[in-house]
Amino acid sequence: MKRTVTLRVNGEKPERSVIRAAAEIIRSGGLVAFPTETVYGLGADALNPEAVRRIYAAKGRPLDNPLIVHIADRRDVYRLADDVPSAAEDLMDFWPGPLTLVLRASGIVPRETTGGLDTVAVRMPNHEVALALIRESGVPIAAPSANLAGRPSPTTAMHVKQDLDGRIDMILDAGPTAIGVESTVLDLTSKPPQVLRPGGLPFEELRRIIHDVRLHPSAVAERELRIAVAASPGMKHKHYSPKAQLILVEGETSALISKIQELVSRYNRHGKKVGVLATDETQRHYQADVIKSLGSRGDTSFMAKNLFRLLREFDDEGVDVIIAEGVPLRHLGLAVMNRLRKASGFNIVRAD
């Protein structure tokens, strides 16, 4: 088994020696997990097809699931993309930040990186460690989330280690990530532009820049879709799922509480250990084996930051079933609900 080295690094002022060691691995075709403002990413040289294939192998990721290319200089967009529309110029004002733009790929981007597509997904992360690593490596870095395919994304270095220890070369540990869900992915090759995956940049913020922007049905994720070609991560394959079965209950708050407690009792009668993913306002109403709160229903940013950590904690506590509350769709609530709906395998119960 490969030995995975974990190095602590200062998230605000990364130590040069640590970044140099990680960059050498990237330049030599290896894999480094590193923090971004959203989740931890698993990085490789985006222009090295063999290195990119190692990402897929380490994660067990389907080869048709495209990767996001991370850059530290917006001028690199013009190397990676053939056609950069004027709207992209305005949207790059959100960089560095949790926005990924899907553009027509240039000839220098391997098909391994694009999942076989003629488009490339690009973003500039808002994290000093990530930016320092890209600059020191001297190449754009392809980086999906640093977890086994299908699992909840990692928001700490320990989550990465749980999934990928022995499969990758290095983990850079700068503590927990700030946002907790992945970047928003916006397809600028479609007319009108479409959000393929809601994430750390709210849909409401995008609409301030592009008034005619749509949500792809996969972004809303109200039901399972048959998608032949995924232009973005998070669209086609199973994602974000804990080991436990997850059931999502949606509806008005009082009906939701009643339905969840009914489901808890039903699964308990069948000998199942049940966890409830509640909110601050509702958690006192439940009786279950394990109860965890995402946070206040009025603070969707805090809920997003907690989501993946809590799903992993339920697994650590050995629950068989997680019953999760639906949350408001405004602001980052849309991203939270996208993850919960997909993590449940669209096992969604409507509370009347």
C-alpha positions in Angstrom: 0.0 0.0 0.0 1.2 3.5 -0.8 2.2 5.6 2.2 0.1 8.8 2.4 2.0 11.7 4.1 -0.1 14.3 6.0 1.4 17.7 6.5 0.0 20.5 8.6 0.0 23.8 6.8 -1.0 27.3 7.9 -4.2 28.2 6.1 -3.5 31.9 5.9 0.2 31.9 5.5 1.2 28.6 4.0 4.8 27.5 4.8 6.9 27.5 1.6 8.6 24.3 2.4 5.3 22.4 2.7 3.9 23.9 -0.5 7.2 23.1 -2.3 7.0 19.4 -1.2 3.4 19.2 -2.4 4.0 20.9 -5.7 6.9 18.5 -6.5 4.4 15.7 -6.2 2.0 17.4 -8.5 4.7 18.1 -11.1 5.8 14.5 -11.0 2.3 13.2 -11.7 1.3 12.4 -8.2 -1.8 13.1 -6.1 -2.2 15.7 -3.3 -5.3 16.4 -1.3 -5.6 20.1 -0.4 -8.1 22.5 1.2 -10.2 24.9 -0.6 -12.9 27.2 0.8 -15.6 24.7 -0.2 -14.3 21.2 0.5 -11.0 19.4 0.3 -9.9 18.6 -3.3 -7.8 15.8 -4.7 -5.3 17.4 -7.0 -3.2 16.3 -10.0 -1.7 18.1 -13.0 -4.7 18.9 -15.1 -2.7 18.7 -18.3 -1.1 15.3 -17.6 -3.5 12.5 -18.7 -1.8 9.8 -16.7 -1.9 11.9 -13.5 -5.6 12.6 -14.1 -6.3 8.9 -14.5 -4.8 8.4 -11.1 -7.5 10.6 -9.6 -10.2 8.4 -11.1 -8.5 5.3 -9.9 -7.9 6.6 -6.3 -11.5 7.7 -5.9 -13.1 4.8 -7.8 -14.7 7.6 -9.9 -16.5 6.9 -13.2 -14.4 8.1 -16.2 -17.3 10.0 -17.7 -17.5 12.3 -14.6 -15.7 15.5 -15.5 -13.2 17.2 -13.2 -12.9 20.9 -12.3 -9.7 22.6 -13.2 -8.4 25.0 -10.5 -6.3 28.0 -11.5 -4.6 30.8 -9.6 -4.5 33.4 -12.4 -7.6 34.3 -14.4 -5.5 34.7 -17.5 -5.2 30.9 -17.6 -8.8 30.7 -18.6 -7.8 31.8 -22.1 -5.3 28.9 -22.3 -7.8 26.3 -21.2 -10.9 27.6 -23.1 -11.3 28.4 -26.8 -14.3 30.6 -26.5 -14.6 32.9 -23.4 -17.9 34.8 -23.7 -18.2 38.3 -22.3 -20.5 37.0 -19.5 -17.5 35.0 -18.2 -15.5 38.2 -17.8 -18.2 39.6 -15.5 -18.5 36.4 -13.6 -14.8 36.1 -13.0 -15.3 39.0 -10.6 -16.6 36.4 -8.2 -13.1 34.8 -8.3 -11.4 33.7 -6.2 -14.5 32.1 -4.9 -16.9 29.1 -5.2 -18.0 29.5 -8.8 -17.1 27.1 -11.6 -17.5 28.1 -15.2 -18.1 25.5 -18.0 -16.6 26.7 -21.2 -15.5 25.2 -24.6 -12.2 23.4 -24.0 -9.0 24.3 -25.8 -6.8 21.6 -27.4 -4.4 21.6 -24.4 -6.9 20.1 -22.0 -6.9 16.2 -22.1 -10.2 14.4 -22.5 -9.4 12.6 -19.3 -9.8 15.9 -17.5 -13.0 16.8 -19.2 -14.6 13.4 -18.9 -14.5 13.0 -22.6 -16.4 16.2 -23.3 -15.5 19.2 -25.5 -16.1 21.5 -22.5 -13.9 22.3 -19.5 -14.9 23.4 -16.0 -12.7 26.0 -14.5 -12.5 27.9 -11.1 -10.2 29.9 -8.9 -10.4 28.7 -5.3 -10.5 31.3 -2.5 -8.0 29.6 -0.2 -4.3 30.6 0.3 -3.1 27.0 0.4 -4.8 26.1 -2.8 -3.6 29.2 -4.6 0.0 28.7 -3.3 0.0 25.1 -4.5 -1.3 25.9 -8.0 1.3 28.7 -8.4 4.2 26.6 -7.0 3.2 23.7 -9.2 3.2 25.8 -12.3 0.3 24.0 -13.8 -3.5 24.1 -13.5 -4.7 21.5 -11.0 -7.6 19.1 -11.7 -9.4 18.4 -8.4 -12.6 16.7 -7.6 -13.5 16.3 -3.9 -11.0 14.2 -2.0 -13.3 11.3 -1.1 -14.2 7.9 -2.4 -16.7 8.2 -5.2 -20.3 8.5 -3.9 -19.3 9.4 -0.3 -20.0 12.7 1.5 -17.4 15.2 0.5 -14.6 15.9 3.0 -14.5 19.1 4.9 -11.5 18.1 7.1 -8.2 16.4 6.4 -9.4 13.5 8.7 -12.3 12.9 6.3 -9.8 12.6 3.4 -7.6 10.2 5.5 -10.7 8.0 6.3 -11.4 7.6 2.6 -8.1 7.8 0.7 -5.3 6.9 3.1 -2.9 4.7 1.2 -4.4 5.7 -2.2 -2.8 9.1 -2.6 0.6 10.7 -2.0 0.0 13.6 0.4 -2.7 15.4 2.4 -2.3 19.1 3.3 -4.2 19.7 6.5 -5.2 23.4 7.1 -8.2 22.6 9.3 -11.9 22.6 8.4 -13.2 24.3 5.2 -15.2 27.4 5.5 -18.2 26.8 3.2 -18.7 23.0 3.4 -20.4 22.3 0.0 -18.8 22.3 -3.4 -18.7 25.2 -5.8 -21.7 26.4 -7.9 -21.2 25.1 -11.5 -22.5 27.4 -14.3 -22.6 26.2 -17.9 -21.9 29.2 -20.2 -22.0 27.0 -23.3 -25.8 26.7 -23.1 -28.3 29.4 -24.0 -29.4 30.7 -21.6 -26.7 29.8 -19.1 -27.6 27.0 -16.7 -26.7 26.2 -13.2 -25.7 22.5 -13.4 -24.9 22.2 -9.7 -25.9 24.7 -6.9 -23.1 25.3 -4.5 -21.2 27.9 -2.4 -22.3 30.9 -4.6 -26.0 31.3 -4.2 -28.3 31.4 -7.3 -29.6 34.8 -6.1 -26.0 36.2 -6.5 -25.6 34.8 -10.0 -28.9 36.5 -11.1 -27.5 39.9 -10.2 -24.9 39.4 -13.0 -26.9 37.3 -15.5 -30.6 38.0 -15.3 -31.5 35.1 -17.7 -29.9 32.2 -15.9 -31.8 28.9 -15.4 -31.5 26.0 -13.0 -30.9 22.7 -14.7 -33.4 20.0 -13.4 -30.4 18.1 -11.9 -29.6 21.2 -9.8 -33.1 21.2 -8.2 -32.9 17.4 -8.0 -36.6 16.9 -7.2 -36.5 13.5 -8.9 -34.0 11.1 -10.5 -33.1 12.0 -14.1 -31.6 9.9 -16.8 -28.6 11.9 -17.9 -26.6 10.5 -20.8 -23.8 13.1 -20.6 -22.8 14.9 -17.4 -21.3 18.3 -18.1 -20.6 18.8 -14.4 -19.7 16.8 -11.4 -22.7 15.9 -9.2 -25.1 15.4 -12.1 -25.1 11.8 -13.2 -23.6 9.4 -10.7 -24.4 8.7 -7.1 -23.0 11.4 -4.8 -22.8 12.5 -1.2 -24.1 9.3 0.3 -23.4 8.1 3.9 -23.2 4.3 4.5 -26.6 4.4 6.3 -29.8 4.6 4.3 -31.0 8.2 4.1 -34.6 9.3 3.9 -35.4 13.0 3.2 -38.7 14.3 4.5 -40.0 17.6 3.0 -43.0 19.7 3.9 -44.4 22.3 6.2 -42.5 22.2 9.6 -45.2 20.8 11.9 -46.2 18.1 9.4 -42.5 17.3 8.8 -41.9 16.8 12.5 -44.9 14.4 12.8 -43.9 12.4 9.7 -40.2 12.0 10.9 -41.2 10.8 14.3 -43.6 8.3 12.7 -40.8 7.0 10.5 -38.4 6.8 13.5 -40.9 4.7 15.4 -41.5 2.4 12.4 -37.8 1.7 11.9 -37.1 1.3 15.6 -39.8 -1.4 15.7 -37.9 -3.2 13.0 -34.7 -3.1 15.2 -33.0 -0.3 13.3 -30.8 2.3 14.9 -32.2 5.6 13.7 -30.6 9.0 13.4 -32.5 12.2 12.8 -30.9 15.2 11.0 -32.8 18.0 12.5 -32.5 21.8 12.9 -32.2 23.9 16.0 -35.9 24.8 16.0 -37.1 21.2 15.8 -34.6 18.8 17.4 -36.3 18.9 20.8 -39.5 17.3 19.3 -37.7 14.1 18.3 -37.1 10.9 20.1 -34.5 8.8 18.2 -31.2 6.9 18.8 -29.1 9.8 17.5 -30.2 13.4 16.9 -28.0 16.0 15.3 -28.8 19.6 14.2 -27.7 21.2 11.0 -28.2 24.6 12.6 -30.9 27.2 12.5 -33.4 27.0 9.6 -32.7 30.7 9.1 -29.0 30.2 8.6 -28.5 28.2 5.4 -24.7 29.0 5.3 -24.2 27.4 8.7 -26.3 24.3 7.6 -24.1 24.0 4.5 -21.0 24.1 6.5 -22.2 21.3 8.8 -23.9 18.9 6.3 -21.1 16.6 5.2 -19.5 16.4 8.6 -22.8 15.4 10.2 -23.5 12.7 7.6 -20.1 11.2 8.3 -20.7 11.4 12.1 -23.9 9.4 11.7 -21.9 6.6 10.0 -19.3 6.8 12.8 -22.1 6.2 15.4 -23.3 3.2 13.4 -26.9 4.2 12.6 -28.8 2.1 10.1 -31.1 4.9 8.9 -30.8 8.6 8.8 -34.1 10.6 8.5 -33.3 14.2 7.4 -35.5 17.3 7.5 -35.9 19.3 4.3 -34.7 22.9 4.7 -35.6 26.2 3.0 -34.4 26.5 -0.6 -33.2 30.0 -0.4 -29.5 31.1 -0.4 -27.3 28.0 0.3 -30.4 25.9 1.2 -30.7 25.0 -2.5 -27.2 23.5 -2.4 -28.0 21.6 0.9 -31.3 20.2 -0.6 -29.5 19.2 -3.8 -27.0 17.1 -1.7 -29.7 15.7 0.6 -32.0 14.7 -2.3 -29.1 13.0 -4.1 -27.7 11.4 -1.0 -31.1 9.8 -0.3 -31.1 8.3 -3.8 -34.3 10.4 -4.2 -36.0 8.5 -1.4 -38.1 11.6 -0.6 -41.2 11.5 1.6 -43.7 14.4 1.4 -45.2 15.3 4.7 -48.8 16.5 4.4 
